[in-house]
């Protein structure tokens, strides 16, 4: 399947493999492999991984057909809101935002389609309607576009940082100061294809936090994201040596995770607000903690 993208302005100057990963949703390692296999062209010329792209360059890639088979597992997602333009779901942990190479579990897009929702045709085939993502192990509110105008409008709102995104996370230990801002650039980890890290020449990443409650070994934070990098909260907390409880990928203590009965990171998208693409009114939604998070919070308070 041949797919073509003009390079957007925000990716001007980026490496070809990095841009391809961001446009397709594939890992950088997979994109690099496709480039090595000469399946990628830039302006009809064979691409090089390290080549820097310019605004309006044309990227073309020969992609395998997306895996949207009828036997793909799915879940009945809790629907918080739905109309002709958008659907807001309360995503449980263990569900990916969209199909990707190496993931065989349920997805938000696949589950919504099987539940009868018609998503916009805008976006790469494997992630139609996706305007933002939550990690597989993160629960909470996520909006998916059902119309073309919704896709374009909400993508613009995320780009312009006008979407309200509030998360709660239980971290190890206590932050000093108890409220503050983390301004530290993030990019892919130099030694791991599936992790990210604070990197001096990474993409600008800003996280605001407030401590809501402190316990003997953990603290509950409210987190506002000014930017929306992959794994941003998890990376920033790990960089401060206060990883999200249960987040073994980013250095959480497995002993504490076991005491809290966590097999995922304690991270939940509790509030989401944006301007409705149809009527122009601001709408917002809230989500209660998933049961396993409430249980872990109770256990943290008793340690």
C-alpha positions in Angstrom: 0.0 0.0 0.0 1.6 3.3 -1.1 1.0 6.2 1.2 2.1 9.8 0.5 2.5 12.8 2.9 3.6 16.3 2.3 6.1 17.3 5.1 4.3 19.7 7.5 6.0 22.8 8.6 6.6 21.5 12.2 8.7 18.6 10.8 10.9 20.9 8.6 14.5 20.2 9.4 13.9 16.8 11.1 15.6 13.6 10.0 13.7 11.5 7.5 13.4 8.5 9.8 12.1 10.7 12.7 9.6 12.5 10.4 8.4 9.2 9.0 7.8 7.8 12.5 5.8 10.8 13.5 3.7 10.8 10.4 2.9 7.0 10.3 2.8 6.2 14.0 5.4 3.4 13.5 8.5 3.1 15.6 11.6 4.9 14.4 13.4 1.5 14.1 10.7 0.2 11.8 10.8 3.3 9.7 14.6 3.0 9.5 14.2 -0.5 8.3 11.8 0.6 5.5 14.2 3.2 4.5 17.1 0.7 4.3 14.8 -1.5 2.2 14.4 1.4 -0.2 10.7 1.5 0.4 10.7 5.2 1.1 11.2 8.1 -1.3 11.5 11.9 -0.9 10.4 13.9 -3.9 10.6 10.6 -5.9 14.2 9.9 -4.9 15.3 7.1 -2.6 15.3 8.4 0.9 18.3 8.4 3.4 17.6 8.0 7.1 19.7 11.0 8.2 18.5 13.3 5.4 16.9 16.5 6.7 13.5 17.2 5.3 12.1 20.6 4.1 8.6 21.9 4.4 6.4 20.6 1.5 8.8 17.8 0.6 6.8 14.8 -0.5 7.4 11.6 1.5 6.2 8.3 0.0 6.3 4.9 1.6 5.2 1.4 0.6 3.4 0.3 3.7 2.0 -3.1 4.4 -1.8 -3.2 4.7 -2.9 -2.2 8.2 -3.9 -5.1 10.4 -7.6 -4.4 10.9 -8.7 -8.1 10.6 -12.1 -9.1 11.7 -10.6 -11.3 14.4 -8.8 -8.3 16.1 -9.7 -8.4 19.8 -11.8 -5.5 20.9 -13.5 -4.2 24.1 -16.8 -2.4 24.7 -15.4 1.0 25.4 -17.2 3.3 27.9 -18.6 6.2 25.8 -18.6 9.5 27.7 -19.9 11.6 24.8 -20.7 11.0 21.1 -22.3 13.0 18.3 -21.7 13.4 14.5 -18.3 15.0 15.0 -16.6 13.4 18.0 -16.6 10.5 20.3 -15.0 10.7 23.8 -14.1 7.4 25.4 -12.9 6.5 28.9 -10.1 4.3 27.8 -9.1 1.4 30.1 -5.5 0.3 30.5 -4.5 -2.5 28.1 -6.0 -0.8 25.1 -3.9 0.8 22.4 -5.0 4.0 20.7 -4.7 2.4 17.2 -3.1 -0.6 15.5 0.7 -0.6 15.3 3.3 -3.1 14.4 3.9 -5.6 17.2 0.6 -4.9 19.0 -1.9 -7.7 18.9 -4.3 -6.4 21.6 -7.5 -4.3 21.4 -7.4 -0.8 20.0 -9.6 2.3 20.5 -10.2 2.7 16.8 -10.9 -1.0 16.1 -13.2 -1.2 19.1 -15.2 1.9 18.1 -15.7 0.6 14.6 -16.9 -2.7 15.9 -19.3 -0.8 18.2 -20.8 0.9 15.2 -19.1 4.3 15.2 -18.0 5.7 11.8 -14.7 7.5 12.1 -13.4 10.2 9.8 -11.3 9.0 6.8 -8.7 11.7 7.6 -5.4 10.5 8.9 -3.1 7.5 8.1 -5.2 4.4 7.4 -4.1 2.6 10.6 -5.1 5.5 12.8 -8.2 7.1 11.2 -9.7 9.8 13.5 -6.8 9.8 16.0 -6.0 13.3 17.1 -4.1 12.4 20.3 -3.1 9.2 22.1 -2.9 7.7 25.5 -0.3 5.0 26.3 -1.5 1.4 26.4 -0.9 1.4 30.2 -2.6 4.8 30.8 -6.4 5.0 31.4 -8.8 7.9 31.0 -10.3 10.3 28.6 -9.5 10.3 24.9 -11.3 12.0 22.0 -11.6 10.5 18.5 -12.7 12.5 15.4 -15.8 11.2 13.5 -15.9 14.0 10.9 -13.4 15.8 8.7 -14.0 19.1 10.3 -13.5 17.6 13.8 -10.2 16.0 12.8 -8.8 19.3 11.4 -10.2 21.4 14.2 -9.0 19.3 17.1 -5.6 18.6 15.6 -5.2 22.4 15.3 -6.3 22.8 18.9 -3.7 20.3 20.1 -1.1 22.1 18.0 -2.1 25.5 19.4 -2.1 24.0 23.0 -5.6 25.2 23.7 -6.9 21.7 24.7 -7.2 21.2 28.4 -5.4 18.0 29.5 -5.4 17.2 33.2 -3.8 14.0 34.5 -3.4 12.5 38.0 -0.4 10.3 38.7 0.9 8.6 41.8 4.6 9.0 42.0 7.3 7.5 44.2 8.4 9.7 47.1 7.8 13.5 47.3 8.7 16.3 45.0 10.4 19.4 46.3 9.0 21.9 45.6 5.6 20.4 45.9 4.3 22.4 42.9 6.3 23.5 39.9 7.2 23.2 36.2 9.4 20.7 34.5 10.9 22.2 31.3 13.1 19.4 29.8 13.4 18.4 26.2 12.4 14.8 25.3 13.4 12.5 22.4 13.9 8.8 21.9 16.2 7.0 24.3 19.6 6.6 22.7 19.8 2.9 23.8 16.1 1.8 23.6 13.7 1.8 20.7 10.6 1.8 22.9 11.5 4.3 25.5 12.0 8.1 25.6 14.4 10.2 27.7 15.3 13.8 28.5 17.8 14.6 25.8 19.6 18.0 25.5 18.6 18.5 21.8 15.2 16.8 22.1 11.8 18.4 21.4 10.7 21.1 23.9 8.6 19.5 26.6 6.8 21.3 29.5 5.0 19.7 32.4 3.2 21.6 35.2 2.4 19.7 38.5 0.8 20.3 41.9 0.9 17.9 44.8 -2.6 16.9 45.9 -1.7 14.5 48.7 1.5 13.0 50.2 1.9 9.6 51.8 4.8 7.8 53.4 6.3 6.4 50.1 4.3 8.1 47.4 2.6 11.4 46.3 -0.6 12.0 44.3 0.0 14.8 41.7 -2.2 16.8 39.4 -0.4 17.3 36.1 -1.1 19.8 33.3 0.7 19.2 30.0 1.7 22.3 28.0 3.2 20.0 25.3 2.2 16.5 24.4 5.3 14.4 23.8 5.2 10.6 23.9 5.5 9.3 27.5 6.0 12.9 28.6 4.8 12.6 32.2 6.5 9.2 32.7 9.8 10.5 31.3 9.8 13.7 33.3 8.9 12.0 36.6 11.6 9.4 35.9 14.2 12.1 35.2 13.4 13.6 38.6 13.9 10.1 40.1 10.3 10.0 41.2 8.8 7.6 38.6 5.1 6.9 38.4 4.3 4.0 40.7 4.1 0.8 38.8 6.0 2.1 35.8 8.7 -0.5 35.6 9.7 0.7 32.1 10.9 4.0 33.6 12.5 2.8 36.8 9.7 2.3 39.3 10.4 0.1 42.3 8.9 -3.4 41.6 8.6 -4.0 45.4 6.5 -1.0 45.9 4.5 -1.8 42.8 3.7 -5.2 44.3 2.7 -3.7 47.6 0.3 -1.4 45.7 -0.9 -4.4 43.5 0.0 -2.4 40.4 0.8 -4.1 37.0 0.6 -0.8 35.1 1.7 2.8 35.7 -0.5 4.9 38.0 -1.5 7.5 35.5 -5.0 8.6 34.6 -6.4 11.3 32.2 -9.0 12.8 34.5 -10.1 15.8 32.5 -10.3 16.7 28.8 -11.7 20.0 27.4 -11.8 21.4 23.9 -13.8 23.6 21.6 -16.5 21.7 19.8 -15.7 21.7 16.1 -19.4 22.0 15.1 -20.9 24.7 17.3 -17.8 26.4 18.7 -18.7 25.9 22.3 -16.2 24.7 24.9 -17.0 21.3 26.3 -15.1 19.3 29.0 -15.4 15.9 30.6 -14.1 14.2 33.7 -13.3 10.6 34.5 -13.1 8.7 37.8 -10.1 6.6 38.7 -10.0 3.1 37.3 -10.7 0.5 40.1 -7.1 -0.7 40.3 -5.9 2.9 40.7 -8.3 3.5 43.6 -7.1 0.3 45.2 -3.5 1.3 44.9 -4.2 4.8 46.3 -5.9 3.2 49.3 -2.9 0.9 49.8 -0.5 3.8 49.5 -2.3 5.7 52.3 -2.0 2.8 54.6 1.7 2.0 54.2 
